Amino acid sequence: MGQLVRTISENGGIIALAVDSTDIVTRMEQIHRTSAVVTAGLGRLLTAASLMGSMLKAKDDSITLRINGGGPAGSMIAVTDYMGNVRGYVANPIVEIPLNQYGKLDVAGAVGKKGTLSIVKDIGLKDPYVGQIPIVSGEIAEDITAYYATSEQIPTACGLGVLVGENLVPISAGGYIIQLLPGVTDEEITQIENNIKAMPPVSSMLRDKMTPEDICMKALEGFNPQVLDKMNCTYRCDCSRERVEKALISLGADEINEMIKENKVQSVNCHFCNKSYKFNPDELSELLKRAKK
């Protein structure tokens, strides 16, 4: 189970969040059977979503992140609730490309750099809030930072990392988000920038047994940070047979009729968890009645 911590500087001007998402990314890899570079890419997106979700206010709030940069992985999606529980999907889970110039997994090469990052916030208003920016690097963290600067005008630093072992199992995964609130001074900005520069990669910190709280304390060193709260988060899909039935009904009577004519059991798979829901012709006939009402 993932662990997420939220902290704030003593004067209330800076917040720092960090999460150990190793278990989340491991579960994602087990479900989608992703190659190493896709595990790193989708793992980063899930980690970012978890951090962003923890900043939501209400139980029914949610955020959906979608990035499509035209790379071989195709579209990547991560959905989070207000507790940082996430689920995700990638169009092409198996991508095999060379390492980048630094000898590391080429996440930007898998994601691509010619596309958009979209953030959809469903926070109980009549219409969801939708923010969209051009992809900056395809490395995910830089794109999240650019989203906050462009769409929400909040100075933000984001660090994300996924370390994948030779057996394709994640060794460590996690991330942090640091945000400056109104009133922060130039001296405080300089201190935060220096703190971030001095921090090792987040996946290395977690591999070396640092906790999310340790990471926040390191990020806010010199600011006497206080822990706001801690929470557990996990890879969690909220699909159910009832939801699938509603989705089938929404297709309309004509589409359901076509399924019934095939006179066989129809399977509907969840993109997020791969669970399969089966409907025989009699069950489809009942859905058809509901679709006609």
Secondary structure, DSSP 8 states (H G I E B T S, - for coil): -EEEEEEE-TTSSEEEEEEE-HHHHHHHHHHH---HHHHHHHHHHHHHHHHHHTT--STT-EEEEEEE-SSTT--EEEEEETT--EEEEES---------TTSS--HHHHH-SSSEEEEEEESSSSS-EEEEEE-SSSSSHHHHHHHIIIII---EEEEEEEEE-TTS-EEEEEEEEEEE-TT--HHHHHHHHHHHHHS--HHHHHHTT--HHHHHHHHTTTS--EEEEEEEE-B-----HHHHHHHHHHH-HHHHHHHHHTTS-EEEE-TTT--EEEE-HHHHHHHHHHHH-
